[in-house]
Structure formats: structure tokens, C-alpha cells
Amino acid sequence: MAFGSPTSRRLLLTMVLLVVGLDALAIGAYYALGMPHRANQVQMAFVVGWTMATLAIVLVYLHRIRQIRDAAAGRGTRRRV
């Protein structure tokens, strides 16, 4: 199982496609909304929102992949205290 299970590979591909889609949407919105001509604070807020959306996608999917990997390794669920 060097390359993971089919389920984890599917989740990884989904995560990558979602991030690429989000990037395409954000880049399009950046120019459609005229961000290059706006104040630096507005540009920064846009980029921070974009980064947070990317982070949310990555954290959710990596958590799901880790759950699958841990279940396959017999480690069960992890609890945070």
C-alpha cells in the first residue's frame, strides 16, 4: 500500500481539484473586481480570504485522508483533549 488506498487517492485528487478550481475562481474574481487598482488593504483582505478558503479545503481533506490511513493501520480514531 505504498501509494495509499483508492479512497485516499480519490480524496487527494478531489482536494487538488478543489484547490485548483478555487484558485481559478479567485484569480478571475481578482481581475474582474479590479483588485489591482484598489487600495492595498482591500487587496490584502481579498488574499487573506482566498488563503483561508484554501486552508479550509486542505485541512478538511487531509483530516479525511488521515482518518482513512489510521483506520487502515488499525490505529482507530484519534481524540484531542
N, C-alpha and C positions, 0 to 999 in steps of 0.2 A: 504494500500500500504506500509506495514511495510518493505518489502524486495525489494522494487523498482519494476519498470515495467519490463516486459520481455525483452524489448530492452536494458535497462540499465544493466540487469543481463547478457545478451549476450555480451555487450561491456566489462563488467567486466571480464567475462570468457575469452574473446579474449585477453584482456590486460594481464591477468595472464599467459595464454598460450604463448603469445609472449615473455614475460619476461623469462619464464622457458626455452623456445626454445633458446633465446639469451644467457642465462646462459650456457646451454648445449654446444652451439656452441663456446662460449668464453672459457669455460673450456677445451674443446677439442683442440681449437687453441692454448691455453696457453701451453699445453704439447706438441702438435705437432710441435710448433715452438721452443721448447726448452727454454721457458722463465725462468724456474727455474735456468738455468745455465748462463743466461745473466746478464748484469750489472743492478744494482738497478734502474738506470734511465730508462732503457728500460722497465723493469717490471712495474715501476710506470706509464709510458706513456701508456702501454697496459691497465692497470687497470683503468686509467683515461678515456681512450676511451670507455672501457666497461661500466663504470659508466655513462658516458654522453649518450651513446646509450640507457641504461636502463631508465635514466631520461627522455629522449625524448619520449620514448614509454609511460611511465606513465603519463607525462604531457598532451600529446595529448589525451589519452583515458580518463583521469579524466576530462579534459575540455569537451569532448563529453558527458560524463555521467552527468556532472553538467548542461549542456545545456538542456538535456532531463528532468532532475529533475526540473529545473527552469521553463521550458515550462509547465510541468505538474502542477506546483504550481501556474501558472498564473503570474509569475514574468517577463516574457518576456526576451528579451536579455539584457545582461549587457554590458555596454560600459566602457572602460577605457579611462581616459583622460591623 
